[in-house]
Amino acid sequence: MTLDAWIALVVILSCVVVLIVDRLAPVVVLGGAVVSLMFANVIDSEIALSGLASPAPATIGALYILAGAVTATGTFSRVFDRLLDRNGSIVMLAAVTAAASSVVPNTPLVAMFAPRVVRWSQLNGVSASRFLLPLSFASVLGGVITLIGTSTNLVVSDLLSRSGEEPLGVLEITVVGLPVAVVGVGVLSTIGMRLLPERAAALSDVDRRGREFQLAARVTAGGPIAGRTIAESGLRN
């Protein structure tokens, strides 16, 4: 191996270690790795900036803007809440999640749906783990239905284009991805339901006796509670 190869190997291994430790943001770690390779003359500026010039990251960024708009408007959230409020069916949960994941990137979709599943589970006294796992797996299955279902599809399409091949069409992988998603949702709804764990969250001593809070307030000079005790101000109640 050449010296450049050894330097690249050390930088890559260092990135993996720092990412596992999770002390720094991934963008800082990966950006630092690219800068380190540039200063070591392992790569030039053209290669370092080639990722920013690729259409795949720009498309992924645009899809995340779309996902943010969906989250802000609550388009899927209302449907999802109604679905849970009716019967909490894992079959419908997986099917709706897979369908939504085919047009919205699966990562922000799970981030949007997971808190609602946890809240619904707490209100109905059921284990959230029985719904969160199907939610995650269904979003991955839905991501293979269309090109924009997950960022991985876009990266693969960009690599095909760079190698001289035709990029993937939006529905080109549907002929394979849709049957896979249907079969996957079917497995989740039948065999998978029997394998789902029934975990109960462990309660700490603080949870058992009630959470303790501290409240601080700044009293304005000349205000209605200035010079009064907490009881006289009515704040004790």
C-alpha atoms as a printed R data frame, in Angstrom:
    type eleno elety resid chain resno       x       y       z
1   ATOM     1    CA   MET     A     1   0.000   0.000   0.000
2   ATOM     2    CA   THR     A     2   1.160   3.514  -0.759
3   ATOM     3    CA   LEU     A     3   1.507   6.263   1.838
4   ATOM     4    CA   ASP     A     4  -1.682   7.952   0.563
5   ATOM     5    CA   ALA     A     5  -3.585   4.696   0.994
6   ATOM     6    CA   TRP     A     6  -2.375   4.338   4.592
7   ATOM     7    CA   ILE     A     7  -3.336   7.938   5.377
8   ATOM     8    CA   ALA     A     8  -6.803   7.421   3.889
9   ATOM     9    CA   LEU     A     9  -7.224   4.203   5.888
10  ATOM    10    CA   VAL     A    10  -6.241   5.899   9.157
11  ATOM    11    CA   VAL     A    11  -8.620   8.814   8.506
12  ATOM    12    CA   ILE     A    12 -11.512   6.462   7.681
13  ATOM    13    CA   LEU     A    13 -10.929   4.338  10.797
14  ATOM    14    CA   SER     A    14 -10.673   7.479  12.910
15  ATOM    15    CA   CYS     A    15 -14.000   8.673  11.493
16  ATOM    16    CA   VAL     A    16 -15.658   5.378  12.376
17  ATOM    17    CA   VAL     A    17 -14.346   5.509  15.950
18  ATOM    18    CA   VAL     A    18 -15.431   9.128  16.489
19  ATOM    19    CA   LEU     A    19 -18.872   8.425  15.009
20  ATOM    20    CA   ILE     A    20 -19.307   5.430  17.332
21  ATOM    21    CA   VAL     A    21 -18.306   7.497  20.370
22  ATOM    22    CA   ASP     A    22 -20.884  10.078  19.243
23  ATOM    23    CA   ARG     A    23 -19.166  13.095  20.769
24  ATOM    24    CA   LEU     A    24 -19.261  15.247  17.634
25  ATOM    25    CA   ALA     A    25 -21.871  15.859  14.973
26  ATOM    26    CA   PRO     A    26 -21.466  13.618  11.885
27  ATOM    27    CA   VAL     A    27 -21.164  16.649   9.604
28  ATOM    28    CA   VAL     A    28 -18.198  17.870  11.672
29  ATOM    29    CA   VAL     A    29 -16.526  14.453  11.647
30  ATOM    30    CA   LEU     A    30 -16.929  13.817   7.923
31  ATOM    31    CA   GLY     A    31 -16.079  17.399   6.997
32  ATOM    32    CA   GLY     A    32 -12.946  17.213   9.119
33  ATOM    33    CA   ALA     A    33 -11.977  13.969   7.397
34  ATOM    34    CA   VAL     A    34 -12.258  15.541   3.946
35  ATOM    35    CA   VAL     A    35 -10.245  18.581   5.035
36  ATOM    36    CA   SER     A    36  -7.582  16.320   6.568
37  ATOM    37    CA   LEU     A    37  -7.217  14.367   3.335
38  ATOM    38    CA   MET     A    38  -6.932  17.625   1.397
39  ATOM    39    CA   PHE     A    39  -4.157  18.966   3.631
40  ATOM    40    CA   ALA     A    40  -2.355  15.628   3.365
41  ATOM    41    CA   ASN     A    41  -2.553  15.897  -0.458
42  ATOM    42    CA   VAL     A    42  -4.364  12.569  -0.651
43  ATOM    43    CA   ILE     A    43  -7.220  14.197  -2.575
44  ATOM    44    CA   ASP     A    44  -7.422  17.478  -4.448
45  ATOM    45    CA   SER     A    45 -10.056  20.190  -4.148
46  ATOM    46    CA   GLU     A    46 -11.932  18.936  -7.207
47  ATOM    47    CA   ILE     A    47 -12.519  15.535  -5.634
48  ATOM    48    CA   ALA     A    48 -13.294  17.067  -2.234
49  ATOM    49    CA   LEU     A    49 -15.991  19.290  -3.701
50  ATOM    50    CA   SER     A    50 -17.390  16.735  -6.133
51  ATOM    51    CA   GLY     A    51 -19.946  15.568  -3.591
52  ATOM    52    CA   LEU     A    52 -21.406  19.064  -3.303
53  ATOM    53    CA   ALA     A    53 -21.697  19.259  -7.084
54  ATOM    54    CA   SER     A    54 -23.627  16.002  -7.261
55  ATOM    55    CA   PRO     A    55 -27.382  16.314  -7.886
56  ATOM    56    CA   ALA     A    56 -28.118  13.551  -5.349
57  ATOM    57    CA   PRO     A    57 -27.427  15.643  -2.183
58  ATOM    58    CA   ALA     A    58 -29.423  18.560  -3.622
59  ATOM    59    CA   THR     A    59 -32.362  16.260  -4.368
60  ATOM    60    CA   ILE     A    60 -32.159  14.716  -0.906
61  ATOM    61    CA   GLY     A    61 -32.150  18.198   0.614
62  ATOM    62    CA   ALA     A    62 -35.209  19.149  -1.417
63  ATOM    63    CA   LEU     A    63 -37.010  16.016  -0.244
64  ATOM    64    CA   TYR     A    64 -36.293  16.911   3.365
65  ATOM    65    CA   ILE     A    65 -37.841  20.314   2.728
66  ATOM    66    CA   LEU     A    66 -40.882  18.473   1.387
67  ATOM    67    CA   ALA     A    67 -40.929  16.289   4.492
68  ATOM    68    CA   GLY     A    68 -40.724  19.408   6.661
69  ATOM    69    CA   ALA     A    69 -43.708  20.886   4.841
70  ATOM    70    CA   VAL     A    70 -45.665  17.666   5.360
71  ATOM    71    CA   THR     A    71 -44.789  17.780   9.057
72  ATOM    72    CA   ALA     A    72 -45.738  21.450   9.424
73  ATOM    73    CA   THR     A    73 -49.082  21.046   7.673
74  ATOM    74    CA   GLY     A    74 -49.859  17.775   9.450
75  ATOM    75    CA   THR     A    75 -51.045  16.123   6.233
76  ATOM    76    CA   PHE     A    76 -50.136  12.575   7.226
77  ATOM    77    CA   SER     A    77 -50.339  13.253  10.963
78  ATOM    78    CA   ARG     A    78 -54.121  13.643  10.965
79  ATOM    79    CA   VAL     A    79 -54.576  10.413   9.013
80  ATOM    80    CA   PHE     A    80 -52.135   8.654  11.315
81  ATOM    81    CA   ASP     A    81 -53.871   9.879  14.479
82  ATOM    82    CA   ARG     A    82 -57.268   8.754  13.178
83  ATOM    83    CA   LEU     A    83 -55.794   5.372  12.294
84  ATOM    84    CA   LEU     A    84 -54.473   4.873  15.821
85  ATOM    85    CA   ASP     A    85 -57.607   6.232  17.509
86  ATOM    86    CA   ARG     A    86 -59.834   3.710  15.730
87  ATOM    87    CA   ASN     A    87 -58.335   0.384  16.653
88  ATOM    88    CA   GLY     A    88 -54.562   0.567  16.789
89  ATOM    89    CA   SER     A    89 -54.238  -2.081  14.082
90  ATOM    90    CA   ILE     A    90 -50.638  -3.039  13.349
91  ATOM    91    CA   VAL     A    91 -51.730  -4.143   9.868
92  ATOM    92    CA   MET     A    92 -53.092  -0.699   8.998
93  ATOM    93    CA   LEU     A    93 -50.169   1.004  10.731
94  ATOM    94    CA   ALA     A    94 -47.657  -0.883   8.571
95  ATOM    95    CA   ALA     A    95 -49.670  -0.408   5.369
96  ATOM    96    CA   VAL     A    96 -50.187   3.339   5.807
97  ATOM    97    CA   THR     A    97 -46.568   3.888   6.837
98  ATOM    98    CA   ALA     A    98 -45.262   1.968   3.810
99  ATOM    99    CA   ALA     A    99 -47.537   3.926   1.467
100 ATOM   100    CA   ALA     A   100 -46.475   7.282   2.939
101 ATOM   101    CA   SER     A   101 -42.810   6.274   2.871
102 ATOM   102    CA   SER     A   102 -42.996   5.739  -0.892
103 ATOM   103    CA   VAL     A   103 -43.340   9.511  -1.442
104 ATOM   104    CA   VAL     A   104 -41.724  10.943   1.711
105 ATOM   105    CA   PRO     A   105 -38.170  10.089   2.884
106 ATOM   106    CA   ASN     A   106 -38.456   7.428   5.580
107 ATOM   107    CA   THR     A   107 -36.160   9.043   8.167
108 ATOM   108    CA   PRO     A   108 -38.234  12.203   8.795
109 ATOM   109    CA   LEU     A   109 -41.395  10.123   8.413
110 ATOM   110    CA   VAL     A   110 -40.446   7.884  11.351
111 ATOM   111    CA   ALA     A   111 -39.342  10.934  13.344
112 ATOM   112    CA   MET     A   112 -42.795  12.430  12.759
113 ATOM   113    CA   PHE     A   113 -44.842   9.300  13.519
114 ATOM   114    CA   ALA     A   114 -42.883   7.751  16.405
115 ATOM   115    CA   PRO     A   115 -43.883  10.323  19.090
116 ATOM   116    CA   ARG     A   116 -47.542   9.863  18.151
117 ATOM   117    CA   VAL     A   117 -47.258   6.104  18.511
118 ATOM   118    CA   VAL     A   118 -45.629   6.468  21.940
119 ATOM   119    CA   ARG     A   119 -48.272   8.954  23.089
120 ATOM   120    CA   TRP     A   120 -51.129   6.742  21.867
121 ATOM   121    CA   SER     A   121 -49.585   3.693  23.558
122 ATOM   122    CA   GLN     A   122 -49.283   5.523  26.874
123 ATOM   123    CA   LEU     A   123 -52.901   6.715  26.735
124 ATOM   124    CA   ASN     A   124 -54.191   3.225  25.928
125 ATOM   125    CA   GLY     A   125 -51.920   1.272  28.254
126 ATOM   126    CA   VAL     A   126 -50.209  -0.832  25.585
127 ATOM   127    CA   SER     A   127 -46.552  -1.465  24.871
128 ATOM   128    CA   ALA     A   128 -45.137   1.027  22.380
129 ATOM   129    CA   SER     A   129 -42.523  -1.515  21.233
130 ATOM   130    CA   ARG     A   130 -45.248  -3.538  19.488
131 ATOM   131    CA   PHE     A   131 -45.960  -0.561  17.228
132 ATOM   132    CA   LEU     A   132 -42.578   1.157  16.880
133 ATOM   133    CA   LEU     A   133 -40.843  -1.841  15.269
134 ATOM   134    CA   PRO     A   134 -43.514  -2.292  12.555
135 ATOM   135    CA   LEU     A   135 -43.402   1.475  12.004
136 ATOM   136    CA   SER     A   136 -39.652   1.388  11.384
137 ATOM   137    CA   PHE     A   137 -39.660  -1.716   9.181
138 ATOM   138    CA   ALA     A   138 -42.674  -0.564   7.153
139 ATOM   139    CA   SER     A   139 -41.005   2.773   6.420
140 ATOM   140    CA   VAL     A   140 -37.952   0.939   5.063
141 ATOM   141    CA   LEU     A   141 -40.149  -1.320   2.920
142 ATOM   142    CA   GLY     A   142 -42.061   1.677   1.561
143 ATOM   143    CA   GLY     A   143 -38.803   3.388   0.687
144 ATOM   144    CA   VAL     A   144 -38.044   0.838  -2.043
145 ATOM   145    CA   ILE     A   145 -41.280   1.474  -3.938
146 ATOM   146    CA   THR     A   146 -40.174   4.683  -5.660
147 ATOM   147    CA   LEU     A   147 -36.952   6.510  -6.370
148 ATOM   148    CA   ILE     A   148 -37.723   9.244  -3.827
149 ATOM   149    CA   GLY     A   149 -38.730   6.846  -1.055
150 ATOM   150    CA   THR     A   150 -35.278   6.900   0.516
151 ATOM   151    CA   SER     A   151 -32.037   8.778  -0.023
152 ATOM   152    CA   THR     A   152 -30.183   5.540  -0.827
153 ATOM   153    CA   ASN     A   153 -32.113   5.173  -4.078
154 ATOM   154    CA   LEU     A   154 -31.060   8.652  -5.139
155 ATOM   155    CA   VAL     A   155 -27.409   7.949  -4.395
156 ATOM   156    CA   VAL     A   156 -27.531   4.744  -6.450
157 ATOM   157    CA   SER     A   157 -29.207   6.593  -9.328
158 ATOM   158    CA   ASP     A   158 -26.483   9.252  -9.215
159 ATOM   159    CA   LEU     A   159 -23.750   6.588  -9.271
160 ATOM   160    CA   LEU     A   160 -25.375   4.985 -12.315
161 ATOM   161    CA   SER     A   161 -25.414   8.336 -14.077
162 ATOM   162    CA   ARG     A   162 -21.738   8.949 -13.309
163 ATOM   163    CA   SER     A   163 -20.798   5.545 -14.667
164 ATOM   164    CA   GLY     A   164 -22.430   6.358 -17.991
165 ATOM   165    CA   GLU     A   165 -25.671   4.481 -17.420
166 ATOM   166    CA   GLU     A   166 -29.176   5.930 -17.488
167 ATOM   167    CA   PRO     A   167 -30.339   7.197 -14.078
168 ATOM   168    CA   LEU     A   168 -33.260   5.484 -12.403
169 ATOM   169    CA   GLY     A   169 -36.753   6.709 -13.173
170 ATOM   170    CA   VAL     A   170 -39.121   7.630 -10.368
171 ATOM   171    CA   LEU     A   171 -41.198   4.455 -10.821
172 ATOM   172    CA   GLU     A   172 -38.543   2.264 -12.404
173 ATOM   173    CA   ILE     A   173 -37.953   0.203  -9.263
174 ATOM   174    CA   THR     A   174 -41.676  -0.031  -8.438
175 ATOM   175    CA   VAL     A   175 -42.095  -3.269 -10.369
176 ATOM   176    CA   VAL     A   176 -39.711  -4.917  -7.888
177 ATOM   177    CA   GLY     A   177 -40.121  -2.703  -4.829
178 ATOM   178    CA   LEU     A   178 -43.925  -2.818  -4.624
179 ATOM   179    CA   PRO     A   179 -44.168  -6.640  -4.404
180 ATOM   180    CA   VAL     A   180 -41.351  -6.640  -1.845
181 ATOM   181    CA   ALA     A   181 -43.173  -4.013   0.219
182 ATOM   182    CA   VAL     A   182 -46.502  -5.880   0.012
183 ATOM   183    CA   VAL     A   183 -44.928  -9.179   1.060
184 ATOM   184    CA   GLY     A   184 -42.964  -7.434   3.814
185 ATOM   185    CA   VAL     A   185 -46.054  -5.739   5.233
186 ATOM   186    CA   GLY     A   186 -47.846  -9.084   5.065
187 ATOM   187    CA   VAL     A   187 -45.069 -10.776   7.053
188 ATOM   188    CA   LEU     A   188 -45.088  -7.957   9.613
189 ATOM   189    CA   SER     A   189 -48.848  -8.295   9.993
190 ATOM   190    CA   THR     A   190 -48.834 -12.076  10.477
191 ATOM   191    CA   ILE     A   191 -45.644 -13.790  11.593
192 ATOM   192    CA   GLY     A   192 -44.046 -10.555  12.738
193 ATOM   193    CA   MET     A   193 -46.867  -9.742  15.164
194 ATOM   194    CA   ARG     A   194 -46.111 -12.919  17.131
195 ATOM   195    CA   LEU     A   195 -42.428 -12.045  17.387
196 ATOM   196    CA   LEU     A   196 -42.916  -8.481  18.582
197 ATOM   197    CA   PRO     A   197 -41.661  -7.866  22.139
198 ATOM   198    CA   GLU     A   198 -43.926  -6.735  24.961
199 ATOM   199    CA   ARG     A   199 -41.645  -4.425  26.876
200 ATOM   200    CA   ALA     A   200 -42.761  -2.312  29.814
201 ATOM   201    CA   ALA     A   201 -40.763   0.793  30.586
202 ATOM   202    CA   ALA     A   202 -38.877   0.509  33.856
203 ATOM   203    CA   LEU     A   203 -39.931   3.089  36.410
204 ATOM   204    CA   SER     A   204 -37.316   4.898  38.420
205 ATOM   205    CA   ASP     A   205 -37.794   5.896  42.058
206 ATOM   206    CA   VAL     A   206 -38.581   9.426  40.909
207 ATOM   207    CA   ASP     A   207 -41.303   8.110  38.560
208 ATOM   208    CA   ARG     A   208 -42.880   6.043  41.337
209 ATOM   209    CA   ARG     A   209 -43.179   8.891  43.830
210 ATOM   210    CA   GLY     A   210 -43.894  11.574  41.228
211 ATOM   211    CA   ARG     A   211 -41.504  13.843  39.417
212 ATOM   212    CA   GLU     A   212 -40.028  16.772  41.278
213 ATOM   213    CA   PHE     A   213 -39.798  20.217  39.719
214 ATOM   214    CA   GLN     A   214 -38.317  23.521  40.709
215 ATOM   215    CA   LEU     A   215 -39.812  26.826  39.621
216 ATOM   216    CA   ALA     A   216 -38.056  30.190  39.598
217 ATOM   217    CA   ALA     A   217 -39.805  33.501  39.081
218 ATOM   218    CA   ARG     A   218 -38.497  37.040  38.878
219 ATOM   219    CA   VAL     A   219 -40.576  39.538  40.888
220 ATOM   220    CA   THR     A   220 -40.851  42.929  39.253
221 ATOM   221    CA   ALA     A   221 -40.390  45.916  41.520
222 ATOM   222    CA   GLY     A   222 -43.758  47.533  42.168
223 ATOM   223    CA   GLY     A   223 -45.600  44.503  40.801
224 ATOM   224    CA   PRO     A   224 -48.713  42.932  42.347
225 ATOM   225    CA   ILE     A   225 -46.771  40.313  44.347
226 ATOM   226    CA   ALA     A   226 -43.825  42.472  45.396
227 ATOM   227    CA   GLY     A   227 -43.310  42.302  49.165
228 ATOM   228    CA   ARG     A   228 -45.656  39.336  49.636
229 ATOM   229    CA   THR     A   229 -44.902  35.792  50.704
230 ATOM   230    CA   ILE     A   230 -45.529  32.829  48.380
231 ATOM   231    CA   ALA     A   231 -48.723  31.985  50.286
232 ATOM   232    CA   GLU     A   232 -49.940  35.580  50.239
233 ATOM   233    CA   SER     A   233 -49.351  35.737  46.491
234 ATOM   234    CA   GLY     A   234 -51.448  32.610  45.905
235 ATOM   235    CA   LEU     A   235 -48.546  30.805  44.250
236 ATOM   236    CA   ARG     A   236 -48.445  27.924  46.743
237 ATOM   237    CA   ASN     A   237 -51.681  26.543  45.308
